[in-house]
Each structure stands twice: as structure tokens, then as C-alpha cells.
Amino acid sequence: MPYENRTPHPGQQHPPQWQRDLGPSASAGANYGTEGPHPELDARTAYDDKDLNRALADFSDDELKRIAIIPPGARLEQGATYFDLAHPERGEFTAMSNMSAGPDQRLTLKSAVGYDLWNRLAALSRAPIK
């Protein structure tokens, strides 16, 4: 196979019989398009979370159903922007490859929420949820 057609992936630099031992999580947190899990695609929504449903009373039910909540323990996408609805005072942040959703967080992914909702959610960092 010509070199220019190869797409290098972490962990492939080792012989096949040692890849599992030397690089068990070689591509963890890396973004390769649609490769890997995307928990935001089938996650619960703010509509399903009673506390968020009450706290976001200014949002309609249809809007709450569009706000996917990343499940606790799910690895975050490197370079992606998130907002924690449980701690809005922290504002939005960009994830690093070693980050995952914590049990007390209610994270939503910017690219999974429309810009209209994202702007309203980002405004919550200036007025914390009560």
C-alpha cells in the first residue's frame, strides 16, 4: 500500500501481537470523524432530568428535548466544547483527551445543541440556575 494512502492511528506503530499490551487505549479521546462512541446521540435529555426540567423553566419542552446530557463516565471528545448545566457558573469549557463526564455533572455538547439554545445556555453562566 502506498504511504500517502495510509492514515496513521495511535497504537499501530507496534507489532500486531503487542498492540493490546503496549497501547490499550491508544486512540482514547481522539476524534476520527464518526469513529468511536458518541454518547450524545442517544443520551437522556434535559427534559428527562427532573432537576434540570425545573431549573430550566424558561425553556419549552421541545427545547429541553433537544439538550442531550452526556452520561456519567462517558469520555469527552478532545477539543469539543461542553457546558455543565449542574454548575453553570463555571461556563463553557473545551475538553482534553483525558476527560470524562463526572457523576455530579450534567454536560451538554455544543455541536449537539443548536446555536440558538447554546447561546441561551451560555447566558446561564452569568445568572446561575437556582
Contacts in CASP RR format, 6 or more apart in sequence:
PFRMAT RR
TARGET T0000
AUTHOR 0000-0000-0000
METHOD contacts of the structure
MODEL  1
MPYENRTPHPGQQHPPQWQRDLGPSASAGANYGTEGPHPELDARTAYDDK
DLNRALADFSDDELKRIAIIPPGARLEQGATYFDLAHPERGEFTAMSNMS
AGPDQRLTLKSAVGYDLWNRLAALSRAPIK
9 26 0 8 1.000
9 27 0 8 1.000
9 32 0 8 1.000
10 23 0 8 1.000
10 26 0 8 1.000
10 27 0 8 1.000
10 30 0 8 1.000
11 19 0 8 1.000
11 22 0 8 1.000
11 23 0 8 1.000
11 26 0 8 1.000
11 27 0 8 1.000
12 19 0 8 1.000
12 26 0 8 1.000
14 22 0 8 1.000
14 23 0 8 1.000
19 26 0 8 1.000
27 35 0 8 1.000
28 75 0 8 1.000
28 97 0 8 1.000
29 75 0 8 1.000
29 76 0 8 1.000
29 77 0 8 1.000
29 78 0 8 1.000
29 97 0 8 1.000
29 98 0 8 1.000
30 78 0 8 1.000
30 97 0 8 1.000
31 77 0 8 1.000
31 78 0 8 1.000
31 79 0 8 1.000
31 80 0 8 1.000
37 74 0 8 1.000
37 75 0 8 1.000
39 70 0 8 1.000
39 71 0 8 1.000
39 74 0 8 1.000
40 68 0 8 1.000
40 70 0 8 1.000
40 108 0 8 1.000
40 109 0 8 1.000
40 112 0 8 1.000
41 68 0 8 1.000
41 112 0 8 1.000
43 68 0 8 1.000
43 69 0 8 1.000
43 70 0 8 1.000
43 71 0 8 1.000
44 68 0 8 1.000
44 69 0 8 1.000
44 71 0 8 1.000
45 64 0 8 1.000
45 65 0 8 1.000
45 66 0 8 1.000
45 67 0 8 1.000
45 68 0 8 1.000
45 69 0 8 1.000
46 52 0 8 1.000
46 53 0 8 1.000
46 56 0 8 1.000
46 59 0 8 1.000
46 64 0 8 1.000
46 65 0 8 1.000
46 67 0 8 1.000
46 69 0 8 1.000
46 85 0 8 1.000
46 106 0 8 1.000
46 108 0 8 1.000
47 53 0 8 1.000
47 61 0 8 1.000
47 64 0 8 1.000
47 65 0 8 1.000
47 67 0 8 1.000
48 69 0 8 1.000
49 69 0 8 1.000
49 106 0 8 1.000
52 64 0 8 1.000
52 67 0 8 1.000
52 69 0 8 1.000
52 85 0 8 1.000
52 106 0 8 1.000
53 64 0 8 1.000
55 85 0 8 1.000
55 129 0 8 1.000
55 130 0 8 1.000
56 64 0 8 1.000
56 67 0 8 1.000
56 85 0 8 1.000
56 129 0 8 1.000
58 120 0 8 1.000
59 67 0 8 1.000
59 117 0 8 1.000
59 120 0 8 1.000
63 117 0 8 1.000
66 113 0 8 1.000
66 114 0 8 1.000
66 117 0 8 1.000
67 85 0 8 1.000
67 108 0 8 1.000
67 113 0 8 1.000
67 117 0 8 1.000
67 121 0 8 1.000
68 108 0 8 1.000
68 109 0 8 1.000
68 112 0 8 1.000
68 113 0 8 1.000
69 85 0 8 1.000
69 106 0 8 1.000
69 107 0 8 1.000
69 108 0 8 1.000
70 76 0 8 1.000
70 82 0 8 1.000
70 101 0 8 1.000
70 105 0 8 1.000
70 107 0 8 1.000
70 108 0 8 1.000
70 109 0 8 1.000
71 101 0 8 1.000
72 101 0 8 1.000
72 102 0 8 1.000
72 103 0 8 1.000
72 105 0 8 1.000
73 100 0 8 1.000
73 101 0 8 1.000
73 102 0 8 1.000
73 103 0 8 1.000
74 100 0 8 1.000
74 101 0 8 1.000
75 99 0 8 1.000
75 100 0 8 1.000
76 82 0 8 1.000
76 95 0 8 1.000
76 96 0 8 1.000
76 99 0 8 1.000
76 100 0 8 1.000
76 101 0 8 1.000
76 107 0 8 1.000
77 95 0 8 1.000
77 109 0 8 1.000
78 95 0 8 1.000
78 96 0 8 1.000
78 97 0 8 1.000
79 94 0 8 1.000
79 95 0 8 1.000
79 96 0 8 1.000
80 94 0 8 1.000
80 95 0 8 1.000
80 109 0 8 1.000
80 110 0 8 1.000
80 111 0 8 1.000
81 92 0 8 1.000
81 93 0 8 1.000
81 94 0 8 1.000
81 95 0 8 1.000
81 109 0 8 1.000
81 110 0 8 1.000
81 111 0 8 1.000
82 92 0 8 1.000
82 93 0 8 1.000
82 94 0 8 1.000
82 95 0 8 1.000
82 107 0 8 1.000
82 108 0 8 1.000
82 109 0 8 1.000
82 110 0 8 1.000
83 91 0 8 1.000
83 92 0 8 1.000
83 93 0 8 1.000
83 107 0 8 1.000
83 108 0 8 1.000
83 110 0 8 1.000
83 118 0 8 1.000
83 121 0 8 1.000
83 122 0 8 1.000
83 124 0 8 1.000
83 125 0 8 1.000
84 90 0 8 1.000
84 91 0 8 1.000
84 93 0 8 1.000
84 105 0 8 1.000
84 106 0 8 1.000
84 107 0 8 1.000
85 106 0 8 1.000
85 107 0 8 1.000
85 108 0 8 1.000
85 121 0 8 1.000
85 124 0 8 1.000
85 129 0 8 1.000
86 104 0 8 1.000
86 105 0 8 1.000
86 106 0 8 1.000
87 105 0 8 1.000
88 121 0 8 1.000
88 124 0 8 1.000
88 125 0 8 1.000
88 128 0 8 1.000
88 129 0 8 1.000
89 125 0 8 1.000
89 128 0 8 1.000
90 125 0 8 1.000
91 122 0 8 1.000
91 125 0 8 1.000
92 110 0 8 1.000
92 122 0 8 1.000
92 125 0 8 1.000
101 107 0 8 1.000
108 121 0 8 1.000
110 118 0 8 1.000
113 121 0 8 1.000
END
